[in-house]
Amino acid sequence: MEHLPTWLSGSLIFLGAAVIAVPVSKALGLGSIIGYLAGGILIGPWGMGLVSDVDTILHFAEFGVVLMLFLVGLELEPDRLWKLRGPIFGWGSAQMASCTAAIMVVALLLGVPWRTALVVALGLALSSTAVALQVMGERNLLRTTSGQAAFGMLLFQDVAAIPILALLPLLGPGVAGAPIAASDQALEAAKIIGVIGGIIVGGRLLIRPALRWIARSDTPEIFTAASLLLVVAIAALMHAVGLSMALGAFLAGVLLSQSEYRRELETDIEPFKGLLLGLFFIAVGMSIDFGVLLARPWQILGIVLGFLLLKMVALLALAGVMRLPSAERATFAVLMAQGGEFAFVVFQTAAGNRVFSTEVSSMLIGAVALSMLLSPLLLVAVDRWVMPRYQRGGQRTAEEISEPQDAPVLIAGFGRFGQIVARVLAAQSVRTTILDHDVEMMEAARTIGSQVFYGNATRLDLLRVAGAAEAQVLVVAVDDVEQSLAIVDLAHEHFPQLKIVARARDVLHWGQLVDRGVECVDREMFESSLMSSRRVLQLLGYPAHEARQAALTFRRHNIALVERIRPLRQDREKLVATIKASRAQLEAQMAQERTERSARHAPNEGLFDAPGHASAPMSTTAPPSPDTA
C-alpha cells in the first residue's frame, strides 16, 4: 500500500479491521467493543504493524467520546439533569473517594511512595465513559437504576478530572508545595467561568437562532456540517482552558435538549459518533504496549487484577448503600471497575511532571487498556454465571420475544394502568402483545395466567419483533415520563400507522405528549379523582345528580384550562397568573350556578349546598398548579 495516499490506506485498514473483527466478535457473543479492541491489536505495532502513529489516531478518535456525551446531553433536559444532582455529586464523589482510598491504601502497604500511590489511585479510580456508555446503550441499561447511578458517577469523573490534572504539577520533585501566584489563579478561574458562561448564554441566545437560520437554507448537508461545527467549537473552547471536552459537549447537549432541532441534531451526529467511537476503541487496542507486558507480565497482571478487584469490592459495597436492585449490582460493579481513557492522560502527565518514570507510566497505561479489554469479557461471564442465580432465586425474567407477534394492539407497560386496559380488551377477545421490564410484575402476571413479554419498549428492535409495524394501536402505559416520551418518538418515526393511546402522569406530561401529536391522552388520576370528589359531596348530603353535575362542571373547566396553559409551560409567571385567574373564574361560575339553582328550589337550601354549608367558599389558599387548578 506504499503507493496509496495516506488517507486512503488508513481508511482501508481501519474500516477493514472494523468490518471483519466486530461481526466475528458479535457472533461469538463477546460484543462490539471486544471486536474493535481486537481489530486494533491486529493492525497495531504489535500485530501486523499496519499502523504506527497510534497517539495521533487516539487523540483524533477521542472526538467520538465527545460526540457521544453531546448526544447523551441531548437526551437530558435541564429539569431531569437537576434531579440527577444527587447521583452526580453525592454518589459520584463517594465512588471516587472509596475507590481512590482502597487502591492507595494497598499501594502504600506494598511500599509505593505516597505521591506515586496517590496519582496511581486517582488515575485507576476513573472509569471508561466510552466503554460504560456503549455497553449500557447496547443493553438498554441507561434508564435502569444502576444505569442512572453509573451515568452520574461518570459525569462526576469528568468534573473531577480538572482538579486531578491541576494537582499533578504540585506532586513532582522539587515542586510540591510551590506557591502559585494569586493573579494566575484568578486568571485561570476567570477563563473557566467565562467559557462555561459563554456556552450557557450562547446555547440559550445564539445557537438556536443560528440553527434556525441554517435550517432555512434547506440544505441538509450544511445543517450536518453546522452540527459537527457546534460540537467541535465547544470542544476547542473547553480544551483551550484545560477543561474536559466531553463535559463541555455534554453541557451544550443539555442546553439544546429542549430545542426544536434536537432530533435532527441526533440524526446528523449519530453516524459520526458511532464511527469515531469505534476508531477510539481500535486506537486503544493499538496502544497496548506488549513490549512492557512481555517484560513484566506478572507485575502488570497483578496490577490489572488487583485494581479491578479493589474497585469491584468498593462498588459492590456502595451499591448496597445505594440500595440498587440485587440483580443489577454485579453488572454495575463490572461496568465501573475498568480503567478509563482519561487515565492515559493522567499517567502521561504525571510522567511528564516526574511524579514517576516513563516506564511506570507505560505499565499503568497498559494495565488500564487491558482492563478495558477485559471488561466486556467479565460482563459476558456475569451474564452466564451470575445472573442465572437470580433467575433460580425467584427473580427469573419473563419470556422474551423470540418470534414476531401480530396482535392488533401493543401495550407498553403492565402496571396498574396497563393491566386494566389489557383485561378490558381480553374480555372482548381482542388480542394484545404486552411488554414490561419489571421482573416482579412479570412474575405476578405469570401467576394469574397473563402472557407478558419481558423487555423495554424504548428498544426499536424489540418493538419490531413485538409487531409494531403491523399493529393498529399502541397503548403507552409505562410509569416513567422519559420512557413514555421516548416510546412515542420511536412510534412516530418508525411506525407512523400506529394510533397511540397514552397515559399521562400529570399535566406537564400531558402537554409533552400532546405536543408530540398524540391525540388520545388520559391523565391517570384525573377521572378517579373526580369520582372521589362526587362521593365526598354525596357523603356531605348533596343529592347524587347535583354531585355529578358539580364534578362535570369542574371537569369541563379543567380540560379547557390545561389547553390554555399548554403554551405557557416555559413561562412560570404567566402560568401561575393564568391558573389563579381560572380558579377565580371557576369559583364565580360555581357561585352563580348555586344562586340560580337555589332560586328554583327552597329559598333556604341551595342546590349545591349541603345543610349547614350553604355559604362555605372554595379554598384558595393552596399554591396553584395545573393539577389543582
Secondary structure, 3 states (H helix, E strand, C coil): CCCCCHHHHHHHHHHHHHHHHHHHHHHCCCCHHHHHHHHHHHHCCCCCCCCCCHHHHHHHHHHHHHHHHHHHHHCCCHHHHHHCHHHHHHHHHHHHHHHHHHHHHHHHHCCCCHHHHHHHHHHHHCCCHHHHHHHHHHHCCCCCHHHHHHHHHHHHHHHHHHHHHHHHHHHCCCCCCCCCCHHHHHHHHHHHHHHHHHHHHHHHHCHHHHHHHHHCCCCHHHHHHHHHHHHHHHHHHHHHCCCCHHHHHHHHHHHCCCCCCHHHHHHHHHHHHHHHHHHHHHHHHHHCCHHHHHHCHHHHHHHHHHHHHHHHHHHHHHHHHHCCCHHHHHHHHHHHHCCCCHHHHHHHHHHHCCCCCHHHHHHHHHHHHHHHHHHHHHHHHHHHHHHHHHHHHHHCCCCCCCCCCCCCEEEECCCHHHHHHHHHHHHCCCCEEEEECCHHHHHHHHHCCCCCEECCCCCHHHHHHCCCCCCCEEEECCCCHHHHHHHHHHHHHHCCCCEEEEEECCHHHHHHHHHCCCCEEEECCHHHHHHHHHHHHHHCCCCHHHHHHHHHHHHHHHHHHHHHHHHHCCCHHHHHHHHHHHHHHHHHHHHHHHHHHHHCCCCCCCCCCCCCCCCCCCCCCCCCCCCCC
